[in-house]
Amino acid sequence: MPRLIEILLFLTPFVGFAVWRLVAPSERPPVWLVTGAVCFVVLMLASLVWLRARDASDTFQTYVPAQLQDGHIVPGHAATR
């Protein structure tokens, strides 16, 4: 079932485009729609860059994976070499 949902989510934009082309084959998309799509893509890329910079650790640190110590889970963290 999850695989079917992934396939449907993947195909949704293509089906939407095909429906749009069938309903209005000679019309261009409205300016507000193109502007909104461009703003969305720019915002998405900016957020990806921001999240990457925020989650990046120092170059001279190594990642220590999560461990089980004395019955408690110690979360993964960056430690100095």
PDB file with one MODEL, atoms N, CA, C and O in Angstrom:
MODEL        1
ATOM      1  N   MET A   1       0.803  -1.206   0.000  1.00  0.00           N
ATOM      2  CA  MET A   1       0.000   0.000   0.000  1.00  0.00           C
ATOM      3  C   MET A   1       0.851   1.279   0.000  1.00  0.00           C
ATOM      4  O   MET A   1       0.547   2.211  -0.745  1.00  0.00           O
ATOM      5  N   PRO A   2       1.921   1.343   0.828  1.00  0.00           N
ATOM      6  CA  PRO A   2       2.744   2.559   0.793  1.00  0.00           C
ATOM      7  C   PRO A   2       3.363   2.795  -0.586  1.00  0.00           C
ATOM      8  O   PRO A   2       3.508   3.941  -1.012  1.00  0.00           O
ATOM      9  N   ARG A   3       3.730   1.713  -1.286  1.00  0.00           N
ATOM     10  CA  ARG A   3       4.321   1.867  -2.616  1.00  0.00           C
ATOM     11  C   ARG A   3       3.310   2.477  -3.584  1.00  0.00           C
ATOM     12  O   ARG A   3       3.671   3.295  -4.429  1.00  0.00           O
ATOM     13  N   LEU A   4       2.033   2.076  -3.457  1.00  0.00           N
ATOM     14  CA  LEU A   4       0.977   2.627  -4.305  1.00  0.00           C
ATOM     15  C   LEU A   4       0.799   4.122  -4.046  1.00  0.00           C
ATOM     16  O   LEU A   4       0.606   4.899  -4.981  1.00  0.00           O
ATOM     17  N   ILE A   5       0.864   4.514  -2.797  1.00  0.00           N
ATOM     18  CA  ILE A   5       0.742   5.938  -2.451  1.00  0.00           C
ATOM     19  C   ILE A   5       1.914   6.725  -3.042  1.00  0.00           C
ATOM     20  O   ILE A   5       1.725   7.824  -3.562  1.00  0.00           O
ATOM     21  N   GLU A   6       3.123   6.162  -2.961  1.00  0.00           N
ATOM     22  CA  GLU A   6       4.285   6.840  -3.541  1.00  0.00           C
ATOM     23  C   GLU A   6       4.132   7.003  -5.050  1.00  0.00           C
ATOM     24  O   GLU A   6       4.467   8.051  -5.601  1.00  0.00           O
ATOM     25  N   ILE A   7       3.630   5.978  -5.711  1.00  0.00           N
ATOM     26  CA  ILE A   7       3.428   6.051  -7.159  1.00  0.00           C
ATOM     27  C   ILE A   7       2.383   7.107  -7.498  1.00  0.00           C
ATOM     28  O   ILE A   7       2.561   7.882  -8.438  1.00  0.00           O
ATOM     29  N   LEU A   8       1.293   7.139  -6.734  1.00  0.00           N
ATOM     30  CA  LEU A   8       0.247   8.147  -6.981  1.00  0.00           C
ATOM     31  C   LEU A   8       0.773   9.558  -6.750  1.00  0.00           C
ATOM     32  O   LEU A   8       0.468  10.468  -7.521  1.00  0.00           O
ATOM     33  N   LEU A   9       1.562   9.746  -5.692  1.00  0.00           N
ATOM     34  CA  LEU A   9       2.131  11.071  -5.438  1.00  0.00           C
ATOM     35  C   LEU A   9       3.100  11.477  -6.545  1.00  0.00           C
ATOM     36  O   LEU A   9       3.179  12.652  -6.901  1.00  0.00           O
ATOM     37  N   PHE A  10       3.828  10.519  -7.082  1.00  0.00           N
ATOM     38  CA  PHE A  10       4.744  10.817  -8.174  1.00  0.00           C
ATOM     39  C   PHE A  10       3.987  11.208  -9.443  1.00  0.00           C
ATOM     40  O   PHE A  10       4.399  12.124 -10.155  1.00  0.00           O
ATOM     41  N   LEU A  11       2.887  10.518  -9.727  1.00  0.00           N
ATOM     42  CA  LEU A  11       2.150  10.749 -10.969  1.00  0.00           C
ATOM     43  C   LEU A  11       1.217  11.962 -10.915  1.00  0.00           C
ATOM     44  O   LEU A  11       0.794  12.445 -11.965  1.00  0.00           O
ATOM     45  N   THR A  12       0.890  12.461  -9.740  1.00  0.00           N
ATOM     46  CA  THR A  12      -0.063  13.564  -9.595  1.00  0.00           C
ATOM     47  C   THR A  12       0.294  14.790 -10.437  1.00  0.00           C
ATOM     48  O   THR A  12      -0.585  15.291 -11.138  1.00  0.00           O
ATOM     49  N   PRO A  13       1.533  15.307 -10.413  1.00  0.00           N
ATOM     50  CA  PRO A  13       1.834  16.492 -11.234  1.00  0.00           C
ATOM     51  C   PRO A  13       1.675  16.234 -12.734  1.00  0.00           C
ATOM     52  O   PRO A  13       1.238  17.117 -13.472  1.00  0.00           O
ATOM     53  N   PHE A  14       2.025  15.035 -13.182  1.00  0.00           N
ATOM     54  CA  PHE A  14       1.913  14.724 -14.592  1.00  0.00           C
ATOM     55  C   PHE A  14       0.451  14.654 -15.026  1.00  0.00           C
ATOM     56  O   PHE A  14       0.094  15.125 -16.106  1.00  0.00           O
ATOM     57  N   VAL A  15      -0.387  14.068 -14.186  1.00  0.00           N
ATOM     58  CA  VAL A  15      -1.821  13.994 -14.483  1.00  0.00           C
ATOM     59  C   VAL A  15      -2.420  15.397 -14.472  1.00  0.00           C
ATOM     60  O   VAL A  15      -3.233  15.734 -15.333  1.00  0.00           O
ATOM     61  N   GLY A  16      -2.020  16.216 -13.498  1.00  0.00           N
ATOM     62  CA  GLY A  16      -2.506  17.595 -13.441  1.00  0.00           C
ATOM     63  C   GLY A  16      -2.128  18.385 -14.685  1.00  0.00           C
ATOM     64  O   GLY A  16      -2.938  19.151 -15.207  1.00  0.00           O
ATOM     65  N   PHE A  17      -0.906  18.202 -15.159  1.00  0.00           N
ATOM     66  CA  PHE A  17      -0.463  18.889 -16.369  1.00  0.00           C
ATOM     67  C   PHE A  17      -1.268  18.427 -17.578  1.00  0.00           C
ATOM     68  O   PHE A  17      -1.677  19.236 -18.410  1.00  0.00           O
ATOM     69  N   ALA A  18      -1.491  17.109 -17.667  1.00  0.00           N
ATOM     70  CA  ALA A  18      -2.260  16.577 -18.802  1.00  0.00           C
ATOM     71  C   ALA A  18      -3.691  17.110 -18.788  1.00  0.00           C
ATOM     72  O   ALA A  18      -4.230  17.465 -19.837  1.00  0.00           O
ATOM     73  N   VAL A  19      -4.303  17.168 -17.615  1.00  0.00           N
ATOM     74  CA  VAL A  19      -5.667  17.712 -17.514  1.00  0.00           C
ATOM     75  C   VAL A  19      -5.680  19.181 -17.915  1.00  0.00           C
ATOM     76  O   VAL A  19      -6.579  19.622 -18.632  1.00  0.00           O
ATOM     77  N   TRP A  20      -4.690  19.936 -17.458  1.00  0.00           N
ATOM     78  CA  TRP A  20      -4.628  21.360 -17.805  1.00  0.00           C
ATOM     79  C   TRP A  20      -4.485  21.531 -19.318  1.00  0.00           C
ATOM     80  O   TRP A  20      -5.138  22.391 -19.909  1.00  0.00           O
ATOM     81  N   ARG A  21      -3.634  20.717 -19.947  1.00  0.00           N
ATOM     82  CA  ARG A  21      -3.442  20.836 -21.398  1.00  0.00           C
ATOM     83  C   ARG A  21      -4.697  20.421 -22.164  1.00  0.00           C
ATOM     84  O   ARG A  21      -4.966  20.963 -23.236  1.00  0.00           O
ATOM     85  N   LEU A  22      -5.468  19.472 -21.635  1.00  0.00           N
ATOM     86  CA  LEU A  22      -6.704  19.051 -22.300  1.00  0.00           C
ATOM     87  C   LEU A  22      -7.807  20.086 -22.133  1.00  0.00           C
ATOM     88  O   LEU A  22      -8.592  20.305 -23.055  1.00  0.00           O
ATOM     89  N   VAL A  23      -7.876  20.722 -20.977  1.00  0.00           N
ATOM     90  CA  VAL A  23      -8.930  21.708 -20.717  1.00  0.00           C
ATOM     91  C   VAL A  23      -8.652  23.012 -21.443  1.00  0.00           C
ATOM     92  O   VAL A  23      -9.563  23.596 -22.029  1.00  0.00           O
ATOM     93  N   ALA A  24      -7.422  23.476 -21.415  1.00  0.00           N
ATOM     94  CA  ALA A  24      -7.078  24.753 -22.037  1.00  0.00           C
ATOM     95  C   ALA A  24      -5.833  24.570 -22.894  1.00  0.00           C
ATOM     96  O   ALA A  24      -4.752  24.994 -22.485  1.00  0.00           O
ATOM     97  N   PRO A  25      -5.946  23.954 -24.065  1.00  0.00           N
ATOM     98  CA  PRO A  25      -4.742  23.637 -24.847  1.00  0.00           C
ATOM     99  C   PRO A  25      -4.009  24.838 -25.415  1.00  0.00           C
ATOM    100  O   PRO A  25      -2.794  24.768 -25.602  1.00  0.00           O
ATOM    101  N   SER A  26      -4.705  25.951 -25.702  1.00  0.00           N
ATOM    102  CA  SER A  26      -4.024  27.067 -26.347  1.00  0.00           C
ATOM    103  C   SER A  26      -3.721  28.213 -25.389  1.00  0.00           C
ATOM    104  O   SER A  26      -3.066  29.179 -25.782  1.00  0.00           O
ATOM    105  N   GLU A  27      -4.175  28.132 -24.161  1.00  0.00           N
ATOM    106  CA  GLU A  27      -3.955  29.225 -23.214  1.00  0.00           C
ATOM    107  C   GLU A  27      -2.612  29.057 -22.507  1.00  0.00           C
ATOM    108  O   GLU A  27      -2.138  27.949 -22.256  1.00  0.00           O
ATOM    109  N   ARG A  28      -2.029  30.208 -22.200  1.00  0.00           N
ATOM    110  CA  ARG A  28      -0.809  30.199 -21.407  1.00  0.00           C
ATOM    111  C   ARG A  28      -1.214  30.269 -19.933  1.00  0.00           C
ATOM    112  O   ARG A  28      -2.299  30.751 -19.607  1.00  0.00           O
ATOM    113  N   PRO A  29      -0.341  29.788 -19.047  1.00  0.00           N
ATOM    114  CA  PRO A  29      -0.690  29.864 -17.622  1.00  0.00           C
ATOM    115  C   PRO A  29      -0.732  31.326 -17.174  1.00  0.00           C
ATOM    116  O   PRO A  29       0.019  32.154 -17.689  1.00  0.00           O
ATOM    117  N   PRO A  30      -1.600  31.643 -16.224  1.00  0.00           N
ATOM    118  CA  PRO A  30      -1.675  33.014 -15.736  1.00  0.00           C
ATOM    119  C   PRO A  30      -0.356  33.456 -15.091  1.00  0.00           C
ATOM    120  O   PRO A  30       0.399  32.643 -14.558  1.00  0.00           O
ATOM    121  N   VAL A  31      -0.110  34.734 -15.154  1.00  0.00           N
ATOM    122  CA  VAL A  31       1.140  35.286 -14.621  1.00  0.00           C
ATOM    123  C   VAL A  31       1.251  35.002 -13.124  1.00  0.00           C
ATOM    124  O   VAL A  31       2.339  34.690 -12.640  1.00  0.00           O
ATOM    125  N   TRP A  32       0.152  35.104 -12.387  1.00  0.00           N
ATOM    126  CA  TRP A  32       0.202  34.872 -10.941  1.00  0.00           C
ATOM    127  C   TRP A  32       0.592  33.429 -10.623  1.00  0.00           C
ATOM    128  O   TRP A  32       1.240  33.171  -9.608  1.00  0.00           O
ATOM    129  N   LEU A  33       0.201  32.492 -11.479  1.00  0.00           N
ATOM    130  CA  LEU A  33       0.550  31.091 -11.249  1.00  0.00           C
ATOM    131  C   LEU A  33       2.044  30.861 -11.479  1.00  0.00           C
ATOM    132  O   LEU A  33       2.700  30.170 -10.698  1.00  0.00           O
ATOM    133  N   VAL A  34       2.569  31.437 -12.542  1.00  0.00           N
ATOM    134  CA  VAL A  34       4.004  31.292 -12.827  1.00  0.00           C
ATOM    135  C   VAL A  34       4.826  31.978 -11.736  1.00  0.00           C
ATOM    136  O   VAL A  34       5.826  31.432 -11.271  1.00  0.00           O
ATOM    137  N   THR A  35       4.402  33.176 -11.331  1.00  0.00           N
ATOM    138  CA  THR A  35       5.098  33.900 -10.271  1.00  0.00           C
ATOM    139  C   THR A  35       5.068  33.108  -8.972  1.00  0.00           C
ATOM    140  O   THR A  35       6.082  33.009  -8.282  1.00  0.00           O
ATOM    141  N   GLY A  36       3.927  32.551  -8.640  1.00  0.00           N
ATOM    142  CA  GLY A  36       3.813  31.743  -7.429  1.00  0.00           C
ATOM    143  C   GLY A  36       4.689  30.506  -7.470  1.00  0.00           C
ATOM    144  O   GLY A  36       5.306  30.146  -6.468  1.00  0.00           O
ATOM    145  N   ALA A  37       4.748  29.849  -8.628  1.00  0.00           N
ATOM    146  CA  ALA A  37       5.582  28.655  -8.764  1.00  0.00           C
ATOM    147  C   ALA A  37       7.063  29.011  -8.623  1.00  0.00           C
ATOM    148  O   ALA A  37       7.815  28.288  -7.970  1.00  0.00           O
ATOM    149  N   VAL A  38       7.480  30.116  -9.229  1.00  0.00           N
ATOM    150  CA  VAL A  38       8.881  30.545  -9.123  1.00  0.00           C
ATOM    151  C   VAL A  38       9.211  30.899  -7.675  1.00  0.00           C
ATOM    152  O   VAL A  38      10.272  30.527  -7.174  1.00  0.00           O
ATOM    153  N   CYS A  39       8.311  31.614  -7.000  1.00  0.00           N
ATOM    154  CA  CYS A  39       8.534  31.963  -5.591  1.00  0.00           C
ATOM    155  C   CYS A  39       8.625  30.711  -4.725  1.00  0.00           C
ATOM    156  O   CYS A  39       9.455  30.641  -3.820  1.00  0.00           O
ATOM    157  N   PHE A  40       7.779  29.728  -4.998  1.00  0.00           N
ATOM    158  CA  PHE A  40       7.805  28.485  -4.241  1.00  0.00           C
ATOM    159  C   PHE A  40       9.134  27.756  -4.418  1.00  0.00           C
ATOM    160  O   PHE A  40       9.709  27.269  -3.445  1.00  0.00           O
ATOM    161  N   VAL A  41       9.619  27.681  -5.646  1.00  0.00           N
ATOM    162  CA  VAL A  41      10.886  26.988  -5.903  1.00  0.00           C
ATOM    163  C   VAL A  41      12.041  27.720  -5.231  1.00  0.00           C
ATOM    164  O   VAL A  41      12.917  27.085  -4.643  1.00  0.00           O
ATOM    165  N   VAL A  42      12.052  29.044  -5.312  1.00  0.00           N
ATOM    166  CA  VAL A  42      13.113  29.827  -4.667  1.00  0.00           C
ATOM    167  C   VAL A  42      13.066  29.632  -3.157  1.00  0.00           C
ATOM    168  O   VAL A  42      14.106  29.449  -2.524  1.00  0.00           O
ATOM    169  N   LEU A  43      11.868  29.669  -2.572  1.00  0.00           N
ATOM    170  CA  LEU A  43      11.720  29.472  -1.130  1.00  0.00           C
ATOM    171  C   LEU A  43      12.162  28.070  -0.719  1.00  0.00           C
ATOM    172  O   LEU A  43      12.798  27.902   0.321  1.00  0.00           O
ATOM    173  N   MET A  44      11.831  27.070  -1.524  1.00  0.00           N
ATOM    174  CA  MET A  44      12.226  25.705  -1.224  1.00  0.00           C
ATOM    175  C   MET A  44      13.746  25.558  -1.264  1.00  0.00           C
ATOM    176  O   MET A  44      14.330  24.942  -0.373  1.00  0.00           O
ATOM    177  N   LEU A  45      14.385  26.113  -2.283  1.00  0.00           N
ATOM    178  CA  LEU A  45      15.841  26.029  -2.384  1.00  0.00           C
ATOM    179  C   LEU A  45      16.524  26.781  -1.247  1.00  0.00           C
ATOM    180  O   LEU A  45      17.520  26.307  -0.700  1.00  0.00           O
ATOM    181  N   ALA A  46      15.994  27.951  -0.886  1.00  0.00           N
ATOM    182  CA  ALA A  46      16.571  28.720   0.218  1.00  0.00           C
ATOM    183  C   ALA A  46      16.435  27.958   1.536  1.00  0.00           C
ATOM    184  O   ALA A  46      17.352  27.970   2.357  1.00  0.00           O
ATOM    185  N   SER A  47      15.307  27.304   1.738  1.00  0.00           N
ATOM    186  CA  SER A  47      15.135  26.541   2.973  1.00  0.00           C
ATOM    187  C   SER A  47      16.061  25.330   3.015  1.00  0.00           C
ATOM    188  O   SER A  47      16.558  24.972   4.083  1.00  0.00           O
ATOM    189  N   LEU A  48      16.300  24.693   1.864  1.00  0.00           N
ATOM    190  CA  LEU A  48      17.240  23.569   1.834  1.00  0.00           C
ATOM    191  C   LEU A  48      18.658  24.027   2.167  1.00  0.00           C
ATOM    192  O   LEU A  48      19.376  23.345   2.898  1.00  0.00           O
ATOM    193  N   VAL A  49      19.059  25.170   1.636  1.00  0.00           N
ATOM    194  CA  VAL A  49      20.390  25.705   1.938  1.00  0.00           C
ATOM    195  C   VAL A  49      20.488  26.062   3.410  1.00  0.00           C
ATOM    196  O   VAL A  49      21.497  25.768   4.051  1.00  0.00           O
ATOM    197  N   TRP A  50      19.446  26.698   3.961  1.00  0.00           N
ATOM    198  CA  TRP A  50      19.447  27.091   5.371  1.00  0.00           C
ATOM    199  C   TRP A  50      19.505  25.866   6.277  1.00  0.00           C
ATOM    200  O   TRP A  50      20.271  25.847   7.240  1.00  0.00           O
ATOM    201  N   LEU A  51      18.703  24.842   5.980  1.00  0.00           N
ATOM    202  CA  LEU A  51      18.714  23.642   6.804  1.00  0.00           C
ATOM    203  C   LEU A  51      20.060  22.926   6.728  1.00  0.00           C
ATOM    204  O   LEU A  51      20.531  22.388   7.730  1.00  0.00           O
ATOM    205  N   ARG A  52      20.673  22.916   5.566  1.00  0.00           N
ATOM    206  CA  ARG A  52      21.986  22.283   5.434  1.00  0.00           C
ATOM    207  C   ARG A  52      23.025  23.023   6.257  1.00  0.00           C
ATOM    208  O   ARG A  52      23.855  22.397   6.916  1.00  0.00           O
ATOM    209  N   ALA A  53      22.990  24.350   6.227  1.00  0.00           N
ATOM    210  CA  ALA A  53      23.958  25.137   6.983  1.00  0.00           C
ATOM    211  C   ALA A  53      23.710  25.005   8.487  1.00  0.00           C
ATOM    212  O   ALA A  53      24.658  24.999   9.273  1.00  0.00           O
ATOM    213  N   ARG A  54      22.448  24.900   8.886  1.00  0.00           N
ATOM    214  CA  ARG A  54      22.119  24.803  10.307  1.00  0.00           C
ATOM    215  C   ARG A  54      22.530  23.449  10.882  1.00  0.00           C
ATOM    216  O   ARG A  54      23.016  23.375  12.010  1.00  0.00           O
ATOM    217  N   ASP A  55      22.336  22.385  10.113  1.00  0.00           N
ATOM    218  CA  ASP A  55      22.622  21.050  10.613  1.00  0.00           C
ATOM    219  C   ASP A  55      24.060  20.600  10.388  1.00  0.00           C
ATOM    220  O   ASP A  55      24.455  19.527  10.845  1.00  0.00           O
ATOM    221  N   ALA A  56      24.832  21.405   9.695  1.00  0.00           N
ATOM    222  CA  ALA A  56      26.217  21.010   9.410  1.00  0.00           C
ATOM    223  C   ALA A  56      27.053  21.104  10.680  1.00  0.00           C
ATOM    224  O   ALA A  56      26.942  22.063  11.444  1.00  0.00           O
ATOM    225  N   SER A  57      27.878  20.110  10.890  1.00  0.00           N
ATOM    226  CA  SER A  57      28.766  20.143  12.053  1.00  0.00           C
ATOM    227  C   SER A  57      30.129  20.667  11.607  1.00  0.00           C
ATOM    228  O   SER A  57      30.387  20.861  10.419  1.00  0.00           O
ATOM    229  N   ASP A  58      30.972  20.883  12.577  1.00  0.00           N
ATOM    230  CA  ASP A  58      32.316  21.380  12.299  1.00  0.00           C
ATOM    231  C   ASP A  58      33.087  20.348  11.471  1.00  0.00           C
ATOM    232  O   ASP A  58      32.861  19.145  11.599  1.00  0.00           O
ATOM    233  N   THR A  59      33.975  20.818  10.643  1.00  0.00           N
ATOM    234  CA  THR A  59      34.740  19.939   9.759  1.00  0.00           C
ATOM    235  C   THR A  59      35.618  18.979  10.544  1.00  0.00           C
ATOM    236  O   THR A  59      35.855  17.854  10.103  1.00  0.00           O
ATOM    237  N   PHE A  60      36.100  19.406  11.694  1.00  0.00           N
ATOM    238  CA  PHE A  60      37.038  18.600  12.471  1.00  0.00           C
ATOM    239  C   PHE A  60      36.340  17.727  13.508  1.00  0.00           C
ATOM    240  O   PHE A  60      36.966  17.311  14.483  1.00  0.00           O
ATOM    241  N   GLN A  61      35.065  17.444  13.315  1.00  0.00           N
ATOM    242  CA  GLN A  61      34.340  16.576  14.228  1.00  0.00           C
ATOM    243  C   GLN A  61      33.874  15.333  13.482  1.00  0.00           C
ATOM    244  O   GLN A  61      33.643  15.366  12.273  1.00  0.00           O
ATOM    245  N   THR A  62      33.741  14.251  14.212  1.00  0.00           N
ATOM    246  CA  THR A  62      33.238  13.011  13.628  1.00  0.00           C
ATOM    247  C   THR A  62      31.892  12.682  14.269  1.00  0.00           C
ATOM    248  O   THR A  62      31.611  13.076  15.401  1.00  0.00           O
ATOM    249  N   TYR A  63      31.080  11.963  13.533  1.00  0.00           N
ATOM    250  CA  TYR A  63      29.758  11.586  14.023  1.00  0.00           C
ATOM    251  C   TYR A  63      29.858  10.308  14.840  1.00  0.00           C
ATOM    252  O   TYR A  63      30.427   9.310  14.396  1.00  0.00           O
ATOM    253  N   VAL A  64      29.299  10.354  16.036  1.00  0.00           N
ATOM    254  CA  VAL A  64      29.220   9.171  16.889  1.00  0.00           C
ATOM    255  C   VAL A  64      27.776   8.704  16.846  1.00  0.00           C
ATOM    256  O   VAL A  64      26.894   9.437  17.294  1.00  0.00           O
ATOM    257  N   PRO A  65      27.495   7.507  16.323  1.00  0.00           N
ATOM    258  CA  PRO A  65      26.114   7.058  16.198  1.00  0.00           C
ATOM    259  C   PRO A  65      25.474   6.799  17.553  1.00  0.00           C
ATOM    260  O   PRO A  65      26.166   6.699  18.566  1.00  0.00           O
ATOM    261  N   ALA A  66      24.153   6.690  17.568  1.00  0.00           N
ATOM    262  CA  ALA A  66      23.412   6.406  18.797  1.00  0.00           C
ATOM    263  C   ALA A  66      23.860   5.063  19.361  1.00  0.00           C
ATOM    264  O   ALA A  66      24.134   4.117  18.624  1.00  0.00           O
ATOM    265  N   GLN A  67      23.927   5.008  20.701  1.00  0.00           N
ATOM    266  CA  GLN A  67      24.380   3.792  21.355  1.00  0.00           C
ATOM    267  C   GLN A  67      23.478   3.476  22.534  1.00  0.00           C
ATOM    268  O   GLN A  67      22.771   4.348  23.040  1.00  0.00           O
ATOM    269  N   LEU A  68      23.506   2.233  22.965  1.00  0.00           N
ATOM    270  CA  LEU A  68      22.768   1.800  24.139  1.00  0.00           C
ATOM    271  C   LEU A  68      23.776   1.578  25.255  1.00  0.00           C
ATOM    272  O   LEU A  68      24.606   0.672  25.175  1.00  0.00           O
ATOM    273  N   GLN A  69      23.706   2.418  26.318  1.00  0.00           N
ATOM    274  CA  GLN A  69      24.634   2.314  27.431  1.00  0.00           C
ATOM    275  C   GLN A  69      23.847   2.209  28.727  1.00  0.00           C
ATOM    276  O   GLN A  69      23.039   3.086  29.031  1.00  0.00           O
ATOM    277  N   ASP A  70      24.065   1.169  29.478  1.00  0.00           N
ATOM    278  CA  ASP A  70      23.398   0.947  30.765  1.00  0.00           C
ATOM    279  C   ASP A  70      21.884   1.008  30.639  1.00  0.00           C
ATOM    280  O   ASP A  70      21.213   1.515  31.538  1.00  0.00           O
ATOM    281  N   GLY A  71      21.343   0.509  29.560  1.00  0.00           N
ATOM    282  CA  GLY A  71      19.900   0.477  29.380  1.00  0.00           C
ATOM    283  C   GLY A  71      19.297   1.788  28.913  1.00  0.00           C
ATOM    284  O   GLY A  71      18.076   1.893  28.798  1.00  0.00           O
ATOM    285  N   HIS A  72      20.119   2.789  28.640  1.00  0.00           N
ATOM    286  CA  HIS A  72      19.637   4.086  28.171  1.00  0.00           C
ATOM    287  C   HIS A  72      20.184   4.346  26.767  1.00  0.00           C
ATOM    288  O   HIS A  72      21.302   3.948  26.441  1.00  0.00           O
ATOM    289  N   ILE A  73      19.393   5.008  25.958  1.00  0.00           N
ATOM    290  CA  ILE A  73      19.818   5.343  24.605  1.00  0.00           C
ATOM    291  C   ILE A  73      20.544   6.681  24.625  1.00  0.00           C
ATOM    292  O   ILE A  73      19.987   7.702  25.026  1.00  0.00           O
ATOM    293  N   VAL A  74      21.783   6.655  24.190  1.00  0.00           N
ATOM    294  CA  VAL A  74      22.566   7.879  24.053  1.00  0.00           C
ATOM    295  C   VAL A  74      22.439   8.316  22.594  1.00  0.00           C
ATOM    296  O   VAL A  74      22.891   7.606  21.696  1.00  0.00           O
ATOM    297  N   PRO A  75      21.824   9.488  22.346  1.00  0.00           N
ATOM    298  CA  PRO A  75      21.621   9.906  20.947  1.00  0.00           C
ATOM    299  C   PRO A  75      22.944  10.158  20.217  1.00  0.00           C
ATOM    300  O   PRO A  75      23.976  10.427  20.831  1.00  0.00           O
ATOM    301  N   GLY A  76      22.876  10.061  18.909  1.00  0.00           N
ATOM    302  CA  GLY A  76      24.046  10.336  18.092  1.00  0.00           C
ATOM    303  C   GLY A  76      24.454  11.786  18.222  1.00  0.00           C
ATOM    304  O   GLY A  76      23.610  12.661  18.417  1.00  0.00           O
ATOM    305  N   HIS A  77      25.741  12.043  18.115  1.00  0.00           N
ATOM    306  CA  HIS A  77      26.243  13.410  18.264  1.00  0.00           C
ATOM    307  C   HIS A  77      27.588  13.545  17.552  1.00  0.00           C
ATOM    308  O   HIS A  77      28.205  12.559  17.151  1.00  0.00           O
ATOM    309  N   ALA A  78      28.014  14.780  17.412  1.00  0.00           N
ATOM    310  CA  ALA A  78      29.328  15.059  16.823  1.00  0.00           C
ATOM    311  C   ALA A  78      30.334  15.216  17.946  1.00  0.00           C
ATOM    312  O   ALA A  78      30.083  15.918  18.925  1.00  0.00           O
ATOM    313  N   ALA A  79      31.460  14.566  17.802  1.00  0.00           N
ATOM    314  CA  ALA A  79      32.507  14.641  18.829  1.00  0.00           C
ATOM    315  C   ALA A  79      33.814  15.050  18.164  1.00  0.00           C
ATOM    316  O   ALA A  79      34.044  14.786  16.984  1.00  0.00           O
ATOM    317  N   THR A  80      34.666  15.706  18.959  1.00  0.00           N
ATOM    318  CA  THR A  80      35.963  16.107  18.431  1.00  0.00           C
ATOM    319  C   THR A  80      36.845  14.896  18.263  1.00  0.00           C
ATOM    320  O   THR A  80      36.769  13.941  19.037  1.00  0.00           O
ATOM    321  N   ARG A  81      37.675  14.942  17.255  1.00  0.00           N
ATOM    322  CA  ARG A  81      38.548  13.791  16.959  1.00  0.00           C
ATOM    323  C   ARG A  81      39.591  13.604  18.011  1.00  0.00           C
ATOM    324  O   ARG A  81      40.405  12.685  17.917  1.00  0.00           O
TER     325      ARG A  81
ENDMDL
END
